[in-house]
Amino acid sequence: MDPFWYIANCNHFEEATIHPFTPGFTFYNRCVGDLSHEYVQYILGGILPQKGYYFRIGYCPILLTSEYALSKTILFPGYRGTPEYSLIVQSDISYQEKSKLLQYCDGLTIPKLNETYDFRHMKWFHDNGITQVKRIDTAVYFFQEETAVF
């Protein structure tokens, strides 16, 4: 995956705050292919993915300068500093449940999701207020959207 290529070709970004107060943005990729179809169905509860469904790729914290907004990294949903991380930390779930979620998120990657098809934590984020899959009806990328990241 080359997420910076996606950023360079993206025309749909959303503001995000990186824990606790860092400005940033988030972006999405089109759901195509077996894994992303299963992901959408699992997250949305059986809705068949059709045109227009996108999954959150991650977050980019930014440093604002006088001329530019600079970002040097991408944080996968659930990584330390993301809104998902804040959701876990601030939730009313038990300390043991928080520890399990945080431990899972520390090693979470797209290849891991590709290998395990274990989407329950992503669904927890989605069900508890941080959208992981959504319908976007405008063009998200400048290029032909025919492939997905996973």
N, CA, C and O atoms as a GROMACS GRO file, in nm:
protein
  600
    1MET      N    1   0.084  -0.118   0.000
    1MET     CA    2   0.000   0.000   0.000
    1MET      C    3   0.088   0.124   0.000
    1MET      O    4   0.184   0.132   0.077
    2ASP      N    5   0.057   0.217  -0.084
    2ASP     CA    6   0.128   0.344  -0.086
    2ASP      C    7   0.028   0.454  -0.052
    2ASP      O    8  -0.026   0.519  -0.142
    3PRO      N    9   0.003   0.475   0.077
    3PRO     CA   10  -0.101   0.571   0.115
    3PRO      C   11  -0.071   0.713   0.071
    3PRO      O   12  -0.164   0.791   0.048
    4PHE      N   13   0.056   0.749   0.058
    4PHE     CA   14   0.086   0.886   0.015
    4PHE      C   15   0.047   0.908  -0.131
    4PHE      O   16   0.016   1.021  -0.170
    5TRP      N   17   0.047   0.803  -0.211
    5TRP     CA   18  -0.003   0.813  -0.348
    5TRP      C   19  -0.153   0.844  -0.344
    5TRP      O   20  -0.203   0.926  -0.421
    6TYR      N   21  -0.224   0.777  -0.252
    6TYR     CA   22  -0.367   0.802  -0.239
    6TYR      C   23  -0.393   0.946  -0.196
    6TYR      O   24  -0.484   1.011  -0.246
    7ILE      N   25  -0.311   0.995  -0.103
    7ILE     CA   26  -0.328   1.134  -0.057
    7ILE      C   27  -0.305   1.231  -0.172
    7ILE      O   28  -0.380   1.327  -0.188
    8ALA      N   29  -0.202   1.207  -0.251
    8ALA     CA   30  -0.169   1.297  -0.362
    8ALA      C   31  -0.281   1.302  -0.466
    8ALA      O   32  -0.298   1.403  -0.534
    9ASN      N   33  -0.358   1.194  -0.477
    9ASN     CA   34  -0.463   1.187  -0.578
    9ASN      C   35  -0.604   1.204  -0.522
    9ASN      O   36  -0.703   1.190  -0.595
   10CYS      N   37  -0.614   1.234  -0.395
   10CYS     CA   38  -0.743   1.244  -0.327
   10CYS      C   39  -0.796   1.387  -0.334
   10CYS      O   40  -0.720   1.483  -0.325
   11ASN      N   41  -0.926   1.401  -0.348
   11ASN     CA   42  -0.987   1.533  -0.340
   11ASN      C   43  -1.098   1.537  -0.236
   11ASN      O   44  -1.179   1.630  -0.234
   12HIS      N   45  -1.102   1.436  -0.148
   12HIS     CA   46  -1.201   1.432  -0.038
   12HIS      C   47  -1.128   1.399   0.092
   12HIS      O   48  -1.090   1.284   0.116
   13PHE      N   49  -1.110   1.499   0.176
   13PHE     CA   50  -1.049   1.482   0.307
   13PHE      C   51  -1.148   1.532   0.412
   13PHE      O   52  -1.232   1.617   0.384
   14GLU      N   53  -1.136   1.480   0.531
   14GLU     CA   54  -1.218   1.529   0.642
   14GLU      C   55  -1.126   1.567   0.758
   14GLU      O   56  -1.024   1.503   0.782
   15GLU      N   57  -1.164   1.673   0.828
   15GLU     CA   58  -1.086   1.716   0.944
   15GLU      C   59  -1.090   1.608   1.052
   15GLU      O   60  -1.189   1.536   1.066
   16ALA      N   61  -0.982   1.600   1.128
   16ALA     CA   62  -0.976   1.508   1.241
   16ALA      C   63  -0.882   1.567   1.346
   16ALA      O   64  -0.787   1.638   1.312
   17THR      N   65  -0.909   1.537   1.471
   17THR     CA   66  -0.821   1.580   1.578
   17THR      C   67  -0.745   1.458   1.627
   17THR      O   68  -0.805   1.357   1.665
   18ILE      N   69  -0.614   1.469   1.627
   18ILE     CA   70  -0.528   1.362   1.676
   18ILE      C   71  -0.509   1.388   1.825
   18ILE      O   72  -0.478   1.500   1.866
   19HIS      N   73  -0.528   1.286   1.906
   19HIS     CA   74  -0.528   1.295   2.052
   19HIS      C   75  -0.401   1.359   2.106
   19HIS      O   76  -0.293   1.317   2.064
   20PRO      N   77  -0.405   1.456   2.192
   20PRO     CA   78  -0.528   1.515   2.244
   20PRO      C   79  -0.575   1.637   2.166
   20PRO      O   80  -0.696   1.661   2.159
   21PHE      N   81  -0.482   1.718   2.105
   21PHE     CA   82  -0.528   1.843   2.043
   21PHE      C   83  -0.460   1.874   1.910
   21PHE      O   84  -0.463   1.989   1.867
   22THR      N   85  -0.400   1.778   1.844
   22THR     CA   86  -0.327   1.803   1.720
   22THR      C   87  -0.423   1.803   1.602
   22THR      O   88  -0.502   1.710   1.587
   23PRO      N   89  -0.418   1.906   1.518
   23PRO     CA   90  -0.503   1.905   1.399
   23PRO      C   91  -0.456   1.797   1.302
   23PRO      O   92  -0.339   1.760   1.298
   24GLY      N   93  -0.550   1.748   1.224
   24GLY     CA   94  -0.515   1.646   1.125
   24GLY      C   95  -0.629   1.627   1.027
   24GLY      O   96  -0.726   1.703   1.025
   25PHE      N   97  -0.614   1.523   0.944
   25PHE     CA   98  -0.720   1.490   0.849
   25PHE      C   99  -0.727   1.339   0.835
   25PHE      O  100  -0.634   1.266   0.870
   26THR      N  101  -0.839   1.294   0.784
   26THR     CA  102  -0.860   1.153   0.757
   26THR      C  103  -0.906   1.140   0.612
   26THR      O  104  -0.956   1.235   0.553
   27PHE      N  105  -0.887   1.020   0.556
   27PHE     CA  106  -0.928   0.997   0.418
   27PHE      C  107  -0.971   0.852   0.402
   27PHE      O  108  -0.948   0.769   0.489
   28TYR      N  109  -1.034   0.824   0.289
   28TYR     CA  110  -1.101   0.697   0.266
   28TYR      C  111  -1.058   0.636   0.132
   28TYR      O  112  -1.001   0.704   0.046
   29ASN      N  113  -1.087   0.507   0.118
   29ASN     CA  114  -1.066   0.439  -0.009
   29ASN      C  115  -1.191   0.359  -0.044
   29ASN      O  116  -1.265   0.314   0.043
   30ARG      N  117  -1.212   0.345  -0.171
   30ARG     CA  118  -1.330   0.274  -0.222
   30ARG      C  119  -1.326   0.127  -0.183
   30ARG      O  120  -1.221   0.064  -0.183
   31CYS      N  121  -1.443   0.073  -0.150
   31CYS     CA  122  -1.456  -0.068  -0.114
   31CYS      C  123  -1.480  -0.150  -0.240
   31CYS      O  124  -1.589  -0.150  -0.297
   32VAL      N  125  -1.376  -0.219  -0.284
   32VAL     CA  126  -1.385  -0.310  -0.397
   32VAL      C  127  -1.306  -0.435  -0.361
   32VAL      O  128  -1.209  -0.428  -0.287
   33GLY      N  129  -1.348  -0.548  -0.413
   33GLY     CA  130  -1.276  -0.672  -0.385
   33GLY      C  131  -1.336  -0.747  -0.268
   33GLY      O  132  -1.415  -0.692  -0.190
   34ASP      N  133  -1.297  -0.874  -0.256
   34ASP     CA  134  -1.357  -0.962  -0.157
   34ASP      C  135  -1.340  -0.914  -0.013
   34ASP      O  136  -1.437  -0.911   0.062
   35LEU      N  137  -1.218  -0.877   0.025
   35LEU     CA  138  -1.195  -0.837   0.163
   35LEU      C  139  -1.274  -0.712   0.199
   35LEU      O  140  -1.340  -0.709   0.303
   36SER      N  141  -1.269  -0.611   0.115
   36SER     CA  142  -1.342  -0.488   0.150
   36SER      C  143  -1.493  -0.510   0.146
   36SER      O  144  -1.565  -0.445   0.222
   37HIS      N  145  -1.543  -0.598   0.060
   37HIS     CA  146  -1.686  -0.629   0.061
   37HIS      C  147  -1.725  -0.694   0.194
   37HIS      O  148  -1.826  -0.659   0.254
   38GLU      N  149  -1.644  -0.790   0.239
   38GLU     CA  150  -1.672  -0.855   0.367
   38GLU      C  151  -1.663  -0.754   0.481
   38GLU      O  152  -1.742  -0.758   0.575
   39TYR      N  153  -1.567  -0.665   0.471
   39TYR     CA  154  -1.549  -0.561   0.572
   39TYR      C  155  -1.674  -0.474   0.582
   39TYR      O  156  -1.724  -0.450   0.692
   40VAL      N  157  -1.724  -0.427   0.468
   40VAL     CA  158  -1.844  -0.343   0.465
   40VAL      C  159  -1.963  -0.420   0.522
   40VAL      O  160  -2.038  -0.366   0.604
   41GLN      N  161  -1.981  -0.542   0.481
   41GLN     CA  162  -2.094  -0.620   0.530
   41GLN      C  163  -2.086  -0.642   0.681
   41GLN      O  164  -2.187  -0.634   0.750
   42TYR      N  165  -1.967  -0.668   0.731
   42TYR     CA  166  -1.951  -0.690   0.874
   42TYR      C  167  -1.977  -0.561   0.951
   42TYR      O  168  -2.049  -0.562   1.051
   43ILE      N  169  -1.919  -0.451   0.907
   43ILE     CA  170  -1.932  -0.323   0.977
   43ILE      C  171  -2.076  -0.271   0.970
   43ILE      O  172  -2.129  -0.224   1.072
   44LEU      N  173  -2.138  -0.278   0.856
   44LEU     CA  174  -2.271  -0.220   0.838
   44LEU      C  175  -2.384  -0.318   0.863
   44LEU      O  176  -2.501  -0.282   0.852
   45GLY      N  177  -2.351  -0.442   0.898
   45GLY     CA  178  -2.454  -0.537   0.936
   45GLY      C  179  -2.528  -0.600   0.820
   45GLY      O  180  -2.651  -0.612   0.825
   46GLY      N  181  -2.457  -0.640   0.718
   46GLY     CA  182  -2.519  -0.715   0.610
   46GLY      C  183  -2.559  -0.635   0.489
   46GLY      O  184  -2.611  -0.691   0.393
   47ILE      N  185  -2.535  -0.505   0.490
   47ILE     CA  186  -2.564  -0.425   0.371
   47ILE      C  187  -2.466  -0.464   0.262
   47ILE      O  188  -2.345  -0.465   0.285
   48LEU      N  189  -2.516  -0.496   0.145
   48LEU     CA  190  -2.428  -0.532   0.035
   48LEU      C  191  -2.355  -0.409  -0.017
   48LEU      O  192  -2.418  -0.308  -0.048
   49PRO      N  193  -2.224  -0.417  -0.025
   49PRO     CA  194  -2.151  -0.299  -0.074
   49PRO      C  195  -2.179  -0.274  -0.221
   49PRO      O  196  -2.156  -0.361  -0.305
   50GLN      N  197  -2.227  -0.159  -0.250
   50GLN     CA  198  -2.249  -0.117  -0.387
   50GLN      C  199  -2.159   0.002  -0.413
   50GLN      O  200  -2.079   0.041  -0.328
   51LYS      N  201  -2.170   0.060  -0.529
   51LYS     CA  202  -2.095   0.181  -0.560
   51LYS      C  203  -2.114   0.285  -0.450
   51LYS      O  204  -2.224   0.303  -0.398
   52GLY      N  205  -2.006   0.350  -0.417
   52GLY     CA  206  -2.018   0.461  -0.324
   52GLY      C  207  -1.978   0.432  -0.181
   52GLY      O  208  -1.977   0.524  -0.100
   53TYR      N  209  -1.944   0.307  -0.145
   53TYR     CA  210  -1.900   0.277  -0.009
   53TYR      C  211  -1.749   0.292   0.000
   53TYR      O  212  -1.675   0.248  -0.088
   54TYR      N  213  -1.705   0.355   0.109
   54TYR     CA  214  -1.563   0.380   0.132
   54TYR      C  215  -1.526   0.342   0.274
   54TYR      O  216  -1.608   0.355   0.365
   55PHE      N  217  -1.404   0.296   0.294
   55PHE     CA  218  -1.356   0.265   0.428
   55PHE      C  219  -1.244   0.362   0.465
   55PHE      O  220  -1.167   0.408   0.380
   56ARG      N  221  -1.236   0.391   0.595
   56ARG     CA  222  -1.135   0.483   0.645
   56ARG      C  223  -0.997   0.418   0.635
   56ARG      O  224  -0.976   0.308   0.685
   57ILE      N  225  -0.903   0.488   0.570
   57ILE     CA  226  -0.766   0.439   0.559
   57ILE      C  227  -0.687   0.475   0.684
   57ILE      O  228  -0.614   0.392   0.737
   58GLY      N  229  -0.701   0.598   0.729
   58GLY     CA  230  -0.626   0.639   0.846
   58GLY      C  231  -0.628   0.789   0.865
   58GLY      O  232  -0.710   0.861   0.806
   59TYR      N  233  -0.536   0.834   0.949
   59TYR     CA  234  -0.530   0.975   0.988
   59TYR      C  235  -0.390   1.028   0.967
   59TYR      O  236  -0.291   0.956   0.982
   60CYS      N  237  -0.382   1.154   0.932
   60CYS     CA  238  -0.253   1.222   0.919
   60CYS      C  239  -0.253   1.344   1.011
   60CYS      O  240  -0.328   1.439   0.988
   61PRO      N  241  -0.170   1.341   1.116
   61PRO     CA  242  -0.154   1.463   1.196
   61PRO      C  243  -0.080   1.566   1.113
   61PRO      O  244   0.006   1.531   1.032
   62ILE      N  245  -0.114   1.693   1.132
   62ILE     CA  246  -0.047   1.796   1.053
   62ILE      C  247   0.017   1.901   1.142
   62ILE      O  248  -0.027   1.927   1.254
   63LEU      N  249   0.121   1.960   1.088
   63LEU     CA  250   0.188   2.074   1.149
   63LEU      C  251   0.162   2.192   1.058
   63LEU      O  252   0.197   2.190   0.940
   64LEU      N  253   0.100   2.295   1.112
   64LEU     CA  254   0.067   2.412   1.031
   64LEU      C  255   0.184   2.509   1.031
   64LEU      O  256   0.233   2.548   1.137
   65THR      N  257   0.228   2.548   0.913
   65THR     CA  258   0.332   2.650   0.899
   65THR      C  259   0.266   2.772   0.836
   65THR      O  260   0.145   2.772   0.813
   66SER      N  261   0.342   2.874   0.810
   66SER     CA  262   0.283   2.994   0.750
   66SER      C  263   0.234   2.969   0.608
   66SER      O  264   0.145   3.038   0.560
   67GLU      N  265   0.293   2.869   0.540
   67GLU     CA  266   0.256   2.844   0.400
   67GLU      C  267   0.192   2.708   0.375
   67GLU      O  268   0.115   2.693   0.280
   68TYR      N  269   0.222   2.610   0.459
   68TYR     CA  270   0.181   2.473   0.430
   68TYR      C  271   0.125   2.404   0.554
   68TYR      O  272   0.143   2.448   0.667
   69ALA      N  273   0.057   2.294   0.526
   69ALA     CA  274   0.021   2.199   0.630
   69ALA      C  275   0.106   2.074   0.602
   69ALA      O  276   0.092   2.013   0.496
   70LEU      N  277   0.192   2.038   0.694
   70LEU     CA  278   0.285   1.927   0.674
   70LEU      C  279   0.240   1.803   0.751
   70LEU      O  280   0.195   1.813   0.865
   71SER      N  281   0.252   1.687   0.687
   71SER     CA  282   0.224   1.561   0.754
   71SER      C  283   0.332   1.462   0.717
   71SER      O  284   0.372   1.452   0.601
   72LYS      N  285   0.380   1.387   0.817
   72LYS     CA  286   0.489   1.293   0.792
   72LYS      C  287   0.450   1.148   0.813
   72LYS      O  288   0.531   1.058   0.787
   73THR      N  289   0.330   1.122   0.859
   73THR     CA  290   0.293   0.985   0.890
   73THR      C  291   0.144   0.963   0.870
   73THR      O  292   0.066   1.058   0.859
   74ILE      N  293   0.107   0.837   0.866
   74ILE     CA  294  -0.034   0.798   0.862
   74ILE      C  295  -0.056   0.703   0.979
   74ILE      O  296   0.018   0.607   0.998
   75LEU      N  297  -0.159   0.731   1.055
   75LEU     CA  298  -0.195   0.648   1.169
   75LEU      C  299  -0.317   0.564   1.132
   75LEU      O  300  -0.422   0.620   1.099
   76PHE      N  301  -0.304   0.433   1.136
   76PHE     CA  302  -0.415   0.343   1.108
   76PHE      C  303  -0.520   0.359   1.218
   76PHE      O  304  -0.484   0.384   1.333
   77PRO      N  305  -0.650   0.345   1.186
   77PRO     CA  306  -0.753   0.360   1.289
   77PRO      C  307  -0.723   0.271   1.411
   77PRO      O  308  -0.702   0.151   1.400
   78GLY      N  309  -0.723   0.335   1.528
   78GLY     CA  310  -0.695   0.264   1.653
   78GLY      C  311  -0.556   0.289   1.707
   78GLY      O  312  -0.531   0.265   1.825
   79TYR      N  313  -0.465   0.338   1.623
   79TYR     CA  314  -0.330   0.368   1.672
   79TYR      C  315  -0.336   0.479   1.776
   79TYR      O  316  -0.429   0.559   1.779
   80ARG      N  317  -0.233   0.481   1.860
   80ARG     CA  318  -0.221   0.585   1.963
   80ARG      C  319  -0.234   0.723   1.897
   80ARG      O  320  -0.166   0.753   1.799
   81GLY      N  321  -0.322   0.804   1.952
   81GLY     CA  322  -0.342   0.938   1.900
   81GLY      C  323  -0.464   0.953   1.811
   81GLY      O  324  -0.511   1.065   1.790
   82THR      N  325  -0.517   0.844   1.759
   82THR     CA  326  -0.633   0.855   1.670
   82THR      C  327  -0.761   0.875   1.751
   82THR      O  328  -0.763   0.850   1.871
   83PRO      N  329  -0.868   0.921   1.687
   83PRO     CA  330  -0.996   0.932   1.756
   83PRO      C  331  -1.044   0.797   1.814
   83PRO      O  332  -1.108   0.794   1.918
   84GLU      N  333  -1.011   0.687   1.746
   84GLU     CA  334  -1.048   0.555   1.798
   84GLU      C  335  -0.976   0.527   1.930
   84GLU      O  336  -1.034   0.472   2.023
   85TYR      N  337  -0.850   0.566   1.935
   85TYR     CA  338  -0.772   0.550   2.058
   85TYR      C  339  -0.836   0.630   2.171
   85TYR      O  340  -0.854   0.578   2.282
   86SER      N  341  -0.871   0.754   2.143
   86SER     CA  342  -0.938   0.838   2.244
   86SER      C  343  -1.070   0.775   2.288
   86SER      O  344  -1.105   0.778   2.406
   87LEU      N  345  -1.144   0.718   2.193
   87LEU     CA  346  -1.270   0.653   2.225
   87LEU      C  347  -1.249   0.539   2.325
   87LEU      O  348  -1.324   0.526   2.421
   88ILE      N  349  -1.147   0.458   2.301
   88ILE     CA  350  -1.117   0.347   2.393
   88ILE      C  351  -1.084   0.401   2.531
   88ILE      O  352  -1.141   0.358   2.631
   89VAL      N  353  -0.991   0.496   2.536
   89VAL     CA  354  -0.944   0.551   2.664
   89VAL      C  355  -1.059   0.614   2.743
   89VAL      O  356  -1.065   0.601   2.865
   90GLN      N  357  -1.150   0.682   2.675
   90GLN     CA  358  -1.258   0.754   2.743
   90GLN      C  359  -1.384   0.670   2.764
   90GLN      O  360  -1.479   0.717   2.827
   91SER      N  361  -1.386   0.548   2.713
   91SER     CA  362  -1.507   0.466   2.722
   91SER      C  363  -1.529   0.414   2.865
   91SER      O  364  -1.439   0.417   2.948
   92ASP      N  365  -1.650   0.368   2.890
   92ASP     CA  366  -1.688   0.315   3.020
   92ASP      C  367  -1.664   0.164   3.032
   92ASP      O  368  -1.708   0.103   3.128
   93ILE      N  369  -1.595   0.104   2.936
   93ILE     CA  370  -1.570  -0.039   2.943
   93ILE      C  371  -1.466  -0.067   3.052
   93ILE      O  372  -1.396   0.024   3.097
   94SER      N  373  -1.456  -0.192   3.092
   94SER     CA  374  -1.364  -0.229   3.201
   94SER      C  375  -1.219  -0.208   3.160
   94SER      O  376  -1.186  -0.200   3.042
   95TYR      N  377  -1.134  -0.198   3.261
   95TYR     CA  378  -0.990  -0.182   3.238
   95TYR      C  379  -0.937  -0.298   3.154
   95TYR      O  380  -0.853  -0.278   3.065
   96GLN      N  381  -0.984  -0.418   3.181
   96GLN     CA  382  -0.940  -0.537   3.106
   96GLN      C  383  -0.980  -0.527   2.959
   96GLN      O  384  -0.900  -0.558   2.870
   97GLU      N  385  -1.103  -0.484   2.932
   97GLU     CA  386  -1.148  -0.468   2.794
   97GLU      C  387  -1.068  -0.359   2.722
   97GLU      O  388  -1.029  -0.375   2.607
   98LYS      N  389  -1.043  -0.247   2.793
   98LYS     CA  390  -0.962  -0.140   2.734
   98LYS      C  391  -0.823  -0.192   2.698
   98LYS      O  392  -0.772  -0.166   2.590
   99SER      N  393  -0.764  -0.266   2.790
   99SER     CA  394  -0.629  -0.320   2.767
   99SER      C  395  -0.626  -0.410   2.644
   99SER      O  396  -0.533  -0.403   2.563
  100LYS      N  397  -0.728  -0.495   2.630
  100LYS     CA  398  -0.735  -0.585   2.515
  100LYS      C  399  -0.747  -0.507   2.384
  100LYS      O  400  -0.678  -0.536   2.286
  101LEU      N  401  -0.836  -0.407   2.385
  101LEU     CA  402  -0.855  -0.324   2.265
  101LEU      C  403  -0.727  -0.250   2.229
  101LEU      O  404  -0.687  -0.247   2.113
  102LEU      N  405  -0.663  -0.189   2.327
  102LEU     CA  406  -0.540  -0.113   2.302
  102LEU      C  407  -0.428  -0.203   2.253
  102LEU      O  408  -0.351  -0.165   2.165
  103GLN      N  409  -0.417  -0.322   2.311
  103GLN     CA  410  -0.315  -0.418   2.268
  103GLN      C  411  -0.340  -0.461   2.123
  103GLN      O  412  -0.246  -0.470   2.043
  104TYR      N  413  -0.465  -0.488   2.091
  104TYR     CA  414  -0.500  -0.526   1.954
  104TYR      C  415  -0.463  -0.414   1.856
  104TYR      O  416  -0.406  -0.441   1.750
  105CYS      N  417  -0.494  -0.290   1.893
  105CYS     CA  418  -0.469  -0.176   1.805
  105CYS      C  419  -0.321  -0.152   1.783
  105CYS      O  420  -0.282  -0.104   1.676
  106ASP      N  421  -0.238  -0.183   1.881
  106ASP     CA  422  -0.094  -0.162   1.866
  106ASP      C  423  -0.036  -0.238   1.746
  106ASP      O  424   0.057  -0.190   1.682
  107GLY      N  425  -0.091  -0.354   1.716
  107GLY     CA  426  -0.038  -0.434   1.605
  107GLY      C  427  -0.128  -0.436   1.483
  107GLY      O  428  -0.106  -0.518   1.393
  108LEU      N  429  -0.227  -0.349   1.478
  108LEU     CA  430  -0.324  -0.351   1.370
  108LEU      C  431  -0.267  -0.290   1.242
  108LEU      O  432  -0.214  -0.179   1.244
  109THR      N  433  -0.279  -0.363   1.133
  109THR     CA  434  -0.236  -0.316   1.001
  109THR      C  435  -0.332  -0.370   0.896
  109THR      O  436  -0.410  -0.462   0.924
  110ILE      N  437  -0.326  -0.314   0.779
  110ILE     CA  438  -0.408  -0.368   0.669
  110ILE      C  439  -0.368  -0.512   0.637
  110ILE      O  440  -0.456  -0.595   0.617
  111PRO      N  441  -0.237  -0.544   0.629
  111PRO     CA  442  -0.202  -0.685   0.606
  111PRO      C  443  -0.258  -0.779   0.713
  111PRO      O  444  -0.298  -0.892   0.682
  112LYS      N  445  -0.262  -0.734   0.839
  112LYS     CA  446  -0.319  -0.818   0.945
  112LYS      C  447  -0.467  -0.841   0.922
  112LYS      O  448  -0.516  -0.953   0.937
  113LEU      N  449  -0.540  -0.734   0.886
  113LEU     CA  450  -0.682  -0.751   0.854
  113LEU      C  451  -0.700  -0.843   0.734
  113LEU      O  452  -0.793  -0.925   0.731
  114ASN      N  453  -0.612  -0.830   0.637
  114ASN     CA  454  -0.615  -0.913   0.517
  114ASN      C  455  -0.593  -1.060   0.551
  114ASN      O  456  -0.651  -1.149   0.488
  115GLU      N  457  -0.511  -1.085   0.651
  115GLU     CA  458  -0.478  -1.222   0.691
  115GLU      C  459  -0.587  -1.283   0.780
  115GLU      O  460  -0.621  -1.400   0.764
  116THR      N  461  -0.641  -1.204   0.871
  116THR     CA  462  -0.732  -1.259   0.973
  116THR      C  463  -0.880  -1.240   0.945
  116THR      O  464  -0.963  -1.316   0.994
  117TYR      N  465  -0.914  -1.139   0.867
  117TYR     CA  466  -1.055  -1.102   0.848
  117TYR      C  467  -1.124  -1.076   0.982
  117TYR      O  468  -1.244  -1.098   0.994
  118ASP      N  469  -1.050  -1.031   1.081
  118ASP     CA  470  -1.103  -1.003   1.214
  118ASP      C  471  -1.138  -0.854   1.222
  118ASP      O  472  -1.052  -0.770   1.247
  119PHE      N  473  -1.265  -0.824   1.201
  119PHE     CA  474  -1.311  -0.686   1.192
  119PHE      C  475  -1.386  -0.639   1.317
  119PHE      O  476  -1.439  -0.528   1.319
  120ARG      N  477  -1.392  -0.723   1.421
  120ARG     CA  478  -1.479  -0.688   1.534
  120ARG      C  479  -1.437  -0.561   1.606
  120ARG      O  480  -1.523  -0.488   1.657
  121HIS      N  481  -1.308  -0.532   1.611
  121HIS     CA  482  -1.264  -0.409   1.677
  121HIS      C  483  -1.301  -0.286   1.593
  121HIS      O  484  -1.339  -0.182   1.646
  122MET      N  485  -1.288  -0.300   1.462
  122MET     CA  486  -1.326  -0.190   1.374
  122MET      C  487  -1.477  -0.166   1.385
  122MET      O  488  -1.522  -0.051   1.382
  123LYS      N  489  -1.553  -0.273   1.398
  123LYS     CA  490  -1.698  -0.259   1.416
  123LYS      C  491  -1.728  -0.190   1.549
  123LYS      O  492  -1.821  -0.109   1.558
  124TRP      N  493  -1.650  -0.223   1.653
  124TRP     CA  494  -1.670  -0.158   1.783
  124TRP      C  495  -1.652  -0.007   1.769
  124TRP      O  496  -1.730   0.071   1.822
  125PHE      N  497  -1.547   0.033   1.697
  125PHE     CA  498  -1.524   0.177   1.673
  125PHE      C  499  -1.644   0.238   1.602
  125PHE      O  500  -1.696   0.342   1.642
  126HIS      N  501  -1.688   0.169   1.496
  126HIS     CA  502  -1.799   0.218   1.414
  126HIS      C  503  -1.926   0.229   1.498
  126HIS      O  504  -1.995   0.331   1.493
  127ASP      N  505  -1.956   0.125   1.574
  127ASP     CA  506  -2.078   0.122   1.654
  127ASP      C  507  -2.076   0.221   1.770
  127ASP      O  508  -2.181   0.258   1.823
  128ASN      N  509  -1.957   0.263   1.809
  128ASN     CA  510  -1.943   0.354   1.923
  128ASN      C  511  -1.911   0.497   1.881
  128ASN      O  512  -1.862   0.576   1.962
  129GLY      N  513  -1.937   0.529   1.755
  129GLY     CA  514  -1.936   0.668   1.715
  129GLY      C  515  -1.828   0.715   1.619
  129GLY      O  516  -1.827   0.832   1.580
  130ILE      N  517  -1.737   0.626   1.579
  130ILE     CA  518  -1.635   0.669   1.483
  130ILE      C  519  -1.651   0.586   1.356
  130ILE      O  520  -1.609   0.471   1.349
  131THR      N  521  -1.713   0.646   1.257
  131THR     CA  522  -1.747   0.579   1.132
  131THR      C  523  -1.623   0.519   1.066
  131THR      O  524  -1.522   0.587   1.049
  132GLN      N  525  -1.632   0.392   1.030
  132GLN     CA  526  -1.523   0.325   0.960
  132GLN      C  527  -1.557   0.300   0.814
  132GLN      O  528  -1.468   0.291   0.729
  133VAL      N  529  -1.685   0.288   0.785
  133VAL     CA  530  -1.733   0.267   0.648
  133VAL      C  531  -1.849   0.363   0.626
  133VAL      O  532  -1.938   0.376   0.710
  134LYS      N  533  -1.846   0.430   0.512
  134LYS     CA  534  -1.956   0.522   0.483
  134LYS      C  535  -1.977   0.534   0.334
  134LYS      O  536  -1.891   0.498   0.253
  135ARG      N  537  -2.090   0.586   0.301
  135ARG     CA  538  -2.123   0.612   0.161
  135ARG      C  539  -2.081   0.755   0.130
  135ARG      O  540  -2.114   0.848   0.203
  136ILE      N  541  -2.009   0.771   0.021
  136ILE     CA  542  -1.968   0.903  -0.026
  136ILE      C  543  -2.012   0.911  -0.172
  136ILE      O  544  -1.969   0.830  -0.255
  137ASP      N  545  -2.095   1.007  -0.202
  137ASP     CA  546  -2.153   1.015  -0.336
  137ASP      C  547  -2.078   1.105  -0.432
  137ASP      O  548  -2.112   1.113  -0.550
  138THR      N  549  -1.975   1.172  -0.384
  138THR     CA  550  -1.895   1.257  -0.473
  138THR      C  551  -1.767   1.183  -0.510
  138THR      O  552  -1.731   1.084  -0.445
  139ALA      N  553  -1.699   1.230  -0.613
  139ALA     CA  554  -1.572   1.169  -0.652
  139ALA      C  555  -1.469   1.191  -0.542
  139ALA      O  556  -1.446   1.304  -0.500
  140VAL      N  557  -1.408   1.083  -0.495
  140VAL     CA  558  -1.310   1.091  -0.387
  140VAL      C  559  -1.169   1.105  -0.442
  140VAL      O  560  -1.084   1.168  -0.379
  141TYR      N  561  -1.143   1.047  -0.558
  141TYR     CA  562  -1.009   1.050  -0.618
  141TYR      C  563  -1.015   1.108  -0.759
  141TYR      O  564  -1.117   1.100  -0.827
  142PHE      N  565  -0.904   1.165  -0.801
  142PHE     CA  566  -0.892   1.221  -0.935
  142PHE      C  567  -0.878   1.113  -1.041
  142PHE      O  568  -0.904   1.138  -1.158
  143PHE      N  569  -0.836   0.992  -1.002
  143PHE     CA  570  -0.812   0.883  -1.096
  143PHE      C  571  -0.934   0.789  -1.098
  143PHE      O  572  -1.027   0.803  -1.019
  144GLN      N  573  -0.930   0.695  -1.190
  144GLN     CA  574  -1.036   0.594  -1.202
  144GLN      C  575  -1.031   0.504  -1.079
  144GLN      O  576  -0.928   0.442  -1.052
  145GLU      N  577  -1.140   0.496  -1.004
  145GLU     CA  578  -1.142   0.418  -0.880
  145GLU      C  579  -1.184   0.275  -0.909
  145GLU      O  580  -1.303   0.243  -0.907
  146GLU      N  581  -1.088   0.189  -0.935
  146GLU     CA  582  -1.122   0.050  -0.963
  146GLU      C  583  -1.057  -0.049  -0.869
  146GLU      O  584  -1.094  -0.166  -0.868
  147THR      N  585  -0.961  -0.004  -0.790
  147THR     CA  586  -0.896  -0.096  -0.697
  147THR      C  587  -0.900  -0.040  -0.556
  147THR      O  588  -0.908   0.081  -0.536
  148ALA      N  589  -0.895  -0.128  -0.461
  148ALA     CA  590  -0.895  -0.088  -0.321
  148ALA      C  591  -0.759  -0.115  -0.260
  148ALA      O  592  -0.679  -0.189  -0.316
  149VAL      N  593  -0.734  -0.056  -0.144
  149VAL     CA  594  -0.608  -0.079  -0.073
  149VAL      C  595  -0.603  -0.223  -0.025
  149VAL      O  596  -0.497  -0.286  -0.030
  150PHE      N  597  -0.714  -0.277   0.022
  150PHE     CA  598  -0.715  -0.418   0.062
  150PHE      C  599  -0.838  -0.485   0.010
  150PHE      O  600  -0.858  -0.604   0.034
   0.00000   0.00000   0.00000
